[in-house]
Amino acid sequence: MLTVTRDLTLPTAITGSYPRPLWYDANLGGRSFKTALGDSLFREQYLDAVTAVINAQEAAGLDIVTDGDSRFDLAVGGKSWFFYPIERMGGITGHRDTSRLWMQRHGLRPGKILWEVQEAYQPGVVTGKLTRGPLEYAALWKTAQRLTDKPVKFGAIAGPTLAGMLWNEFYPDDRAMILDLCDIMNAELKELAAAGCRLIQVEEPPHHMRAQQPDCTDDDLAFLTEAFNRQLAGVEAEIWVHTCWGNPNQQRVHWEVPSYARALPYLLQLNADVITFECASSFGKDLPLFAQHQTDKKIGIGVVNHCNTVVEPAEHVAALIRKAMDYIPPERLVVTTDCGFGREGLSRRIAYYKCVALVEGTNLVRRDLGLPEARVRAADPALAFAGGA
């Protein structure tokens, strides 16, 4: 594995997604990204949006930036996280309304926001062998990396997680379908790494969510580990794995934040350099678990919450980092967000100042450790983009 973060202590980054500028109203609508770049209006809006998103992260002082997942369509509850790849794979025809199954599991009914969000999530029907289509991750990453000298981390959904939004009518069982999805993702991620991307984030192994279900077995978790690692084989980049407790429309799926305890031994078996965990929502209640498990991986802790609009004070962020250092040495800590900011719920201004709080809180801890601090241009990012800061 390559180690971009090797020489960085307490490197800072966001998970990936960032709120769209209000003027960015163009969608890919299932088109190939490269094809859409031939559309003058889409091209101008997309490039301007990615520039603005990267500029905001640079102004906040983040060490690692993302393209804000700007490829995703403006869709209910951030559903494009699933449907960007679904719309670009062969073997999928139409959709199936299975939303009520998920709603019943979580006790939802009409009049609840997650009911409305889940109605928009209509799983694709797998009617033939799944095949790789124009995901074009390399082209998307190159477009963003040209706009900055900082490393651009590129994130995308994991094959085993994508299976949760597919209705299998072709494969003998879901495990066979998951393995084909992992092979598709493996080919895409290898091409992305070969294009020069040094930081690849594979998002949301289903282990911790699956472990909350009463029928989950150790064999299920072992299979998910094997499948997840299958999509990483031969990918020559620093690999990040992001885990959180869900983010439909910036809403909590679980009001009482569950524990990673059962899933953690399996998550630590993933072939990754960095694994991120949601910590802000529970103020790090699971951090003591890291005293029970030996690992040489870097651990990313979420220190700002994507599910509310309150910008955390820098001192609060610093306190959570210091708490983490009771169990994880600073040279293995990465400071990040619980999840993405661009799931239809936060404004750009709030997302920006949460980034600022993340960096300023990290700077307080860096000061304690005698480390260089990041420069924060704490001005409205819209003004910074316009040359006013």
Phi, psi and omega in degrees: 000143173276150186233086178296324184272005185303318185263012179249130173257129185055051176297147184244144179197164168259167181299310180173295188284153183217147182301140176291142166301145184299332182279350179274089184247009177276146177235153173289324177058037179089352181288156168297140179300316180296323176295317183295332178294346173278353175270113188303317182292316179297314183302313182295315181295316183297310182296320177295320181295314180296321177300314181296319181293315179294318179302318180297318180293321177295318180297326179286345177094014179294144180282326183235137183240170176227171176273009178073011186055039186293350177289340185286138178293156174284096188227157185303128172064017180073028186296341181295342174304319174279317197272346172304308178288324182301320181289351186237022176243147173277156178095003181244128181227121175067198182213167181227135179275098177245014187300328183293333177297313179294319182297318180296321180300324183259011176065035183269159178209164178305143184099355176254143185297322181289336172296312181296318179298314185291333176300332181279345182268093181254106186303142174287147181264122179275110183248357179204181180297131180291134179228154183284130176247198185282070175290322170057040179300321182297317180295320179297315180295315180302320180301319181283318185295331177296343187266358184207154173270349178279153178294134177263118176276127180252124182244148179204155183297146178278150179304310180299329179283322178301328180301334179292347178246026176234143178254111188279114173237017183232312187281153179297332175201170183293333179296319178297320178295318180298319180296321176295320177299320180294324178293322177297312180295324179299315179297320181293317182291325175298318179294321178298314179296319180296334178285350177117357180292123185263344182232110180241125180252122178257122199258132166066067167303138187281004187308306189290326175291315181298324183294344179281346184273137185301331184271006181287130179251166175297327177296322177300314182291325178293320178295317180299324178294313179300315182294316181300316181292333179300322182283350180260352185300126176076009179273108187270081178201168170285124185258126171253146173237126181257133172232143173205185183256029174100152183205058174275110179062036183059025180258150173282132171283322177245118180294314172272115186297123180289183180250147174279000194308308185291323184279338191303317180301328179282321178299324181286351175271356180290143183280072184228156176272325183228132172238128182257146182229142176287119182235332184297322185294337181240009187048047170070036183297334181268359183302324178300341178300330184288347173282345184262349185231128178276133177203151173256006180287155170280145182245122176267129178248132173285126184242353172230147189265129178278351188263004175218166185261009180274124177281121184293138174296148179302323181295326178293316177299314181298321180297322179290321177297316179297322177298317179297325182290350173290340185236341183227126180295149185301330180290348176247015180257137172239139184252123187213198181253158178301317178202195183283159180264348191254048181253032174087001188251335184251151174276163178298321184296315180294317179300318181298312183286339168293322174297317178299315180298321178301314182288317182294323176294320177296322178299324178298320179286321176302321179298317177302323186270359181073030182258156176298144180260151178281145177278131179246122173267081187284072176230162177305123184297335177295323177290320179299320180295327182275002178087017184264006182225000000 
